[in-house]
Amino acid sequence: MHFLFHCSLQLRFPVPERTTEISFCDSLLILQVRIRNTAETKVFLKRSFFWRKVLIIYAHQEPKSLNGSLKNLAVEELSKQGCNVTTSDLYAMQFEPRATRNDIIGCLRNSEHFDYGVESWEAYKRRCLASDLIEEQRKVQVADLVIFQFPLYWFSMPAIMKGWIDRVLVQGFAHNFPQCYDDGLLKNKLALLSFTTGGDEEMFSKGGVNGDIRYLLWPIQHGIMHFCGFKVLAPQICFAPKYVTEEKRKEMLTSWAQRLKTIWEEKPINCTPELYFK
């Protein structure tokens, strides 16, 4: 089969249940695919994911860490599928985790009593947020899947990633009560937590010293991701990579690579209290 690729200013084509606008490199240039007949076109589009956009929020100081390898592997595998993959490497970017008045450009709604939630909401509506926040929101807005790659710190994510959550997923952009949970403003997107732990799987079991790992995921997967409307995929957990053999670490990477091959076929978890506390 021969494919002719042509660029045009804009192209829309039907996919199941929606019409998708395709863009590459965040420009208006669109890849137009011409194939011999309509039947072949439908098959090709069904099997290809070149219109999918993935954002990886990555928080680790060492590129040679397992987290770094997991991030690189995701970029490689998803790119092979034809996905457009963007990475926000928070440490490399020296991302500012603190939510401060500096996030608001111009006049405050109430300069006498600073309320970050109110001020960031108003600034979002006026397009007066700091440029780094606008850029991260743009990445989220176009993404079909957002992967959070990080080491578990104190039963949670690293401060720099939590700061990304605090500053980027503001009211008006990610949620706007009562538009939350199933009606959250990011409800057409997928989210996935991929992380490493210090303790082994037994320590994070229901009878383990740390308690069931699902308890820890409740505030992140439900209180953040689901609250903003994300459809949450099952987490990818690498238990205690520091204390296992090199062979076991390779198995962790292989498992992640295999999962990514069919990631678009996965169904979201039932993000309800029953899942976490039953």
C-alpha positions in Angstrom: 0.0 0.0 0.0 1.3 3.4 -0.9 0.6 6.5 1.1 0.7 10.1 -0.2 1.3 12.7 2.5 0.3 16.3 1.9 0.2 19.3 4.2 -2.9 21.5 4.2 -4.0 24.3 6.5 -6.8 22.3 8.2 -8.3 18.8 7.9 -11.2 17.2 9.8 -12.1 13.6 9.5 -14.6 11.4 11.4 -13.5 9.0 14.1 -15.9 7.1 16.5 -18.2 9.5 18.3 -16.4 12.7 17.5 -14.6 14.8 14.9 -10.9 15.2 15.6 -8.8 18.1 14.5 -5.2 17.0 13.9 -2.2 19.2 14.4 1.5 18.6 14.7 4.1 20.7 16.4 1.3 22.9 17.7 1.0 24.5 14.4 -1.9 24.7 11.9 -0.1 22.4 9.4 -2.2 19.2 9.1 -1.1 15.9 7.8 -3.5 14.8 5.1 -3.4 11.1 4.3 -4.6 9.8 1.0 -5.0 6.1 0.6 -6.3 4.1 -2.4 -9.9 3.7 -1.3 -12.3 4.5 1.5 -12.2 1.1 3.1 -8.4 1.1 3.4 -8.6 4.6 4.9 -11.0 3.5 7.6 -8.8 0.6 8.6 -5.6 2.7 8.6 -7.2 5.4 10.8 -8.6 2.8 13.2 -5.1 1.2 13.7 -3.2 4.5 13.8 -2.9 6.8 16.7 -1.1 9.6 15.0 -3.7 12.2 16.1 -3.2 11.3 19.8 -1.4 13.7 22.1 0.4 12.7 25.3 1.8 14.9 28.0 4.2 13.4 30.5 4.7 15.4 33.8 8.0 14.1 35.0 9.5 14.8 38.5 12.9 13.3 39.2 16.3 14.9 39.7 18.3 12.1 38.1 17.9 11.3 34.4 19.6 7.9 34.9 17.1 6.8 37.6 14.4 4.2 37.0 11.9 7.0 36.8 14.0 8.6 34.1 14.1 5.3 32.2 10.3 4.8 32.6 9.8 8.3 31.2 12.1 7.8 28.3 10.5 4.4 27.5 7.1 6.0 27.4 8.3 8.7 25.0 9.9 6.1 22.8 7.0 3.6 22.7 4.2 6.2 22.3 6.1 8.0 19.6 6.5 4.7 17.7 2.7 4.5 17.7 2.6 7.9 16.0 1.5 9.8 19.1 2.7 13.4 19.6 4.5 13.2 23.0 5.4 16.3 25.1 7.3 16.1 28.3 7.4 18.7 31.2 10.6 17.8 33.0 9.9 19.8 36.1 13.3 19.8 37.7 15.1 20.5 34.4 12.6 23.4 33.8 13.2 24.6 37.4 9.5 24.8 37.7 8.3 27.1 40.4 6.2 25.0 42.8 5.0 27.9 45.0 1.6 29.5 44.4 2.2 33.2 45.0 1.1 36.6 43.9 3.6 36.4 41.1 1.3 34.0 39.3 -1.1 36.9 38.7 -0.2 39.5 36.1 -1.7 43.0 36.6 -4.1 44.1 39.3 -5.5 41.9 41.9 -9.2 41.5 42.6 -8.5 42.3 46.3 -5.1 43.6 47.0 -5.9 43.9 50.7 -6.5 40.3 51.3 -4.9 37.8 48.9 -6.9 34.7 48.2 -4.9 32.5 45.7 -7.9 30.5 44.6 -10.0 33.5 43.8 -7.2 35.5 42.3 -6.0 32.7 40.0 -9.6 32.0 38.9 -10.1 35.7 38.0 -6.7 35.8 36.3 -7.5 32.7 34.3 -10.7 34.3 33.0 -8.8 37.5 32.1 -5.9 35.6 30.6 -3.6 37.2 33.2 -1.8 34.2 34.6 2.0 34.0 34.5 3.3 32.7 31.2 4.7 29.4 32.6 1.2 28.5 33.8 -0.4 29.4 30.5 2.1 27.2 28.7 1.4 24.2 31.0 -2.3 24.7 30.6 -1.9 24.7 26.9 -0.1 21.4 27.0 -2.9 19.9 29.2 -5.6 21.3 27.0 -4.4 19.6 23.8 -3.5 16.3 25.5 -5.6 13.1 25.2 -3.5 11.4 28.0 -1.5 12.9 30.8 1.0 10.6 32.5 2.5 11.6 35.9 5.9 10.0 36.4 7.5 10.3 39.8 8.9 8.6 42.9 6.5 8.3 45.9 7.5 10.9 48.6 5.9 10.7 52.0 2.9 8.8 50.7 2.4 11.4 48.0 4.1 13.1 45.0 7.2 15.3 45.2 6.6 18.9 46.2 7.5 20.2 42.7 4.8 18.0 41.1 2.3 19.0 43.8 3.2 22.6 43.0 2.4 22.0 39.3 -1.0 20.7 40.4 -1.6 23.7 42.6 -0.6 26.3 40.0 -1.8 24.7 36.8 -5.1 23.0 37.5 -6.8 26.2 38.7 -10.5 26.9 38.9 -12.0 27.8 35.6 -9.4 25.7 33.7 -9.7 22.3 35.4 -12.8 22.6 37.5 -15.5 25.1 38.3 -18.0 23.8 40.9 -20.4 22.1 40.2 -18.3 21.1 37.2 -16.2 18.6 39.0 -15.7 14.8 39.2 -17.6 13.3 36.2 -18.4 16.8 35.0 -14.9 18.3 35.6 -13.6 20.5 32.8 -11.0 18.0 31.8 -13.5 15.1 31.5 -12.5 14.2 27.9 -8.9 13.3 29.0 -7.2 10.3 30.5 -4.7 10.4 33.4 -2.3 7.8 34.6 0.0 7.7 37.6 3.3 5.9 37.0 5.5 5.9 40.1 8.2 4.1 42.1 8.1 3.3 45.9 10.7 2.9 48.6 8.9 -0.1 50.2 8.1 -3.4 48.7 4.7 -4.6 47.6 4.0 -6.4 50.9 4.6 -3.2 52.9 1.9 -1.5 50.8 -0.6 -4.4 51.1 -3.8 -4.3 53.2 -2.1 -6.0 56.1 1.3 -4.3 55.5 2.9 -1.7 57.7 2.1 1.1 55.2 -1.4 0.0 54.5 -3.0 -0.7 51.2 -1.5 1.3 48.3 -5.0 2.2 47.2 -5.5 4.2 50.4 -2.6 6.4 49.4 -3.9 6.9 45.8 -7.3 8.1 47.0 -6.4 11.8 47.4 -4.4 11.9 44.2 -6.5 9.8 41.8 -9.9 10.8 43.2 -9.2 14.1 45.0 -7.2 15.6 42.1 -7.5 13.7 38.9 -11.1 12.6 39.1 -12.2 15.9 40.7 -10.9 17.7 37.6 -12.8 15.3 35.3 -9.9 13.1 34.2 -10.8 9.5 33.4 -8.2 7.6 35.5 -6.4 4.6 34.2 -5.0 2.0 36.6 -1.6 3.1 38.1 1.7 1.7 37.0 3.6 0.9 40.2 7.2 -0.2 40.5 7.8 -1.4 44.0 11.1 -0.8 45.7 13.3 -0.7 42.6 16.3 0.3 44.7 16.3 -3.0 46.6 15.7 -5.5 43.7 18.0 -7.1 41.2 18.9 -5.5 37.9 16.9 -8.3 36.2 13.8 -7.3 38.2 14.3 -3.6 37.2 14.5 -4.7 33.6 11.2 -6.6 34.1 9.6 -3.4 35.4 10.6 -1.6 32.2 9.4 -4.4 30.0 6.1 -4.5 31.8 5.6 -0.8 31.2 6.5 -1.1 27.5 4.1 -3.9 27.0 1.3 -2.0 28.7 1.9 1.1 26.6 1.4 -0.9 23.4 -2.3 -1.3 24.3 -2.8 1.7 26.5 -5.5 3.2 24.3 -7.6 0.1 24.6 -7.7 0.3 28.4 -10.9 1.2 30.3 -10.7 3.7 33.2 -11.0 2.5 36.7 -14.3 3.0 38.7 -13.0 6.0 40.7 -15.3 5.6 43.7 -14.8 5.0 47.4 -15.6 1.4 47.0 -12.5 0.9 44.8 -10.1 2.3 47.4 -11.6 1.3 50.7 -13.5 -2.0 50.1 
